[in-house]
Amino acid sequence: MAKSKILYAEDDATIAFLIQDGLENHYEIEHFSDGKSAFEAFNKADFDICLLDIMMPEMNGFDLAEKIRDKNSEIPIIFTSAKALKEDRIKGLKIGADDYLVKPFSIEELILKIEVFLKRSKKTENTPQRHSVGKYNFDPKNYTLTDLQNTITLTQRESDLLYYFIRNKNSVLKRQDILKAIWGDDDYFMGRSLDVFISRLRKVFADEENICIENLHGIGFRFSEK
């Protein structure tokens, strides 16, 4: 079986060597020391996941992630950065990243994160093709919401979250249960990620009077459709 292919952007040669050494037995990994060359490679080849540092020459990781998202709304993006400020993590998630690992981290932790996203990228054939959500047809395999005029392409996280809501429609969903189901963890920053993605879905359904993502204070959320 062919190995999954990783685009890895990191300008620190020592860190890059250690990460590549830890991952190369599991994945095919292509390393780039600046954001510009990483994006050029992204445009020429197919990758399964992106690992991006933030502070890089030519093009920083935030700008690189935005350009990747413009080209591909589905590919998982994980930031691997020494920037530990809450504001940086939230910015990365708002750009469209799926996760944010603060250096130093273990290779084991990184592999676990990568595997979570690769498994979710490989949608099973048993996943229902489409769901009706308000005026939209939702295709969880292709991450799209389609009406008579437009198609909205969601990120993988948004699609996973919406699919979870649909499968648990009208039920009270605890924050920790959502986080463990979608992110595999329920720490503080994953909770902030959840808030970002729920905000995005609310904007998508802003004109749908019959769809509500209700915030249940101190508990979680309830997705309902009248």
N, C-alpha and C positions, 0 to 999 in steps of 0.2 A: 504494500500500500504506500502511495506517495506521501511524503511528509507535508504537513501544512507549511505554508510559506509566510515568513514574517518579514515585514519592512521595519528595520530598526534604525532610528536616527539618534545619535549620541556623539557629542564632540569630545568627550573625555576618553582618551585612548585606553586608559587603564580600566575604567568601568566597562567600556565597550568590550574589551578583551574578556573580562570576567563573565559578563552576561552571555556573550557568544559561546564561550567555553562551557557554560552551564546549560545552554539551550540546544547546542548543535547536535546532540545525540537524539533529541526529540523532534526537532523541527529543521526545516531549511531556512536559514536566516541570512538576510542581506543587510549589511551595515553601511550607513552613510554618516559622515562626520559633520554635515551641515544640512539645513533644511532645504536648500535649493536643489542639491543633487538628489536628495530623498524624493522630492516631488517629481523631478524629472524621471526618476526610476519608476515611481508610481504610475506615471502616464504611459510607460512603455511595457509594463509587466503586470501580471495578476498576482495579488497578494491576498492572504486570508485574514491577516490581522496586522495592525500597526502599533509599534511601541515607540513613543516619541518623548525625547527630552524637551525641555522648554528653552533653556538658554543655549542657543546655538548660533554660529555665524551664518551669514547670508540670508537666512530666514529662520525666525524663532519657531518654537513648537506650536504656539498658539496660532500663528499665521499659517503654518503648514497644515494643522488640523482643519482649519477653515477651508483651505483649498482642497484638501482631500474630501471633506464633507460635500463641497460643491460638486465634485466629480462622482462621489459614491456615498450615498446616505446610509448604506447598510454595513459596510466593513467595520468591525470593532476597532476602536481606538483606545489605547491605554497610555496615559501619561506616566512617565517614570522620571521624577524630578526631585531635586533637592529643595525646591521652593515649597515650604511647608505651610505658608500662610493660608488661612481659611479662604481669603479672597481669591487666591490663585487657584485653589481647588474648585471653588464655585465657578470661576471664569472658565476653567477647562471643561467643566460639565455643561455649562451653558453653550459653549461652542459646539458641543456635540460629542465629546469624549464619553466613553462608556465607563471608565474607571480612572483612578488617579492614585498611583503608588508613590509614597515619599521615600526617598533614599535616606539611609540604607534600608534595603529589604532583602529577604532571602530569595535564593533561586527557587526554592520549594514554593514559596508564596506566589512568586511570579508565574510559575508553571500552573499552579492551581487556578489563578485568574485567567490565564490564557485558555486553559481547557474548558472553563465555564463558557467562555465566549465562542470558542470553536464548536462546542456541542450545540449551542443555541443557534449558531449559523447554519448548521446542518439540520434543517427542519425535516422531521420525519414525514413519510408519506401518509401517515394516519392523521396528520393535522388537517382539520376541515379546511376546504379550499376557501370558502367565503362566509362572512357573517353580515347580516343587515344591522347597521348601527345608524339610526335616524335616517337621513337621506343618503347615507353612504353604503357602499359595499366594501367590507373590510377583508382584505386578502392577507392573512398573517404570514404566509410563505414568502410573499413578495413585498411585505411591509407597506401596502398601499391602501388608501381610502379613496374610493372613486364615486362620483355622482354623475349626473347627466352631462355636466360641463367640464369638470376638473378632476385631476388625479393628484392627491397629496401623498408624497412619499415620506414615510416615517423613518426614524432611525430604528435600529434593532431594539434598543431599550424601550422606546416608545411603543413599538409594536408588541413586545413581550408584555409590557404593562397593560396595554389596552386589551390584549387577549386574556390576561389574567382577570381583569375587571369583567369582561364579557362572560367568562366561565363562572364568575361568582357574582353575577348581577343581582342587585337588590339585597345583598348580604353585607353585614357589618364586617369590615376587613381590618384587622389590627395592623398597625404599622410594622411591627416586627415580623408578622407573618408574610406581608408583602415583600419586605426586604430580603427575607431568607429565601422566598420563592424566586425572586427575580435576580437579586444580587448575591445570594448565598451567604450574606452577613447582615448584621443589623447595627453596625456601629454608627457613631454620630455623623460622619461624613457621607455614609451611604444614605442616611436619613435625609440629609440635605440634597443629595442626588435625587431621591424620590420626589421631594418637593419641586425640584426643577422640572422633572419630566411630567408631573401632574399639571404644573402650570402650563406646559406646552400643550398637553391634551385639552385642557380647558379652553385655550385659545382656538384650537382646531374646531371645537364644538361650541364656540361662543354663540353662534347663530341658531343653534339647535335647542329650542325651548323645552323639548321633551327629554333631553339628556342632561344629567346632573352628576358631577363628581363632588359629593358632599364631604366636607371636612368635619369629622366627629371629634371634637376637642378632647385630647387626652387618650383617645382610643385609636383612631385611624381614619378610614374613608368608607364611603358607600357609593358605588356606581349604580345609578338607576336610570331606567328608560321608561317613560310613561306610554 
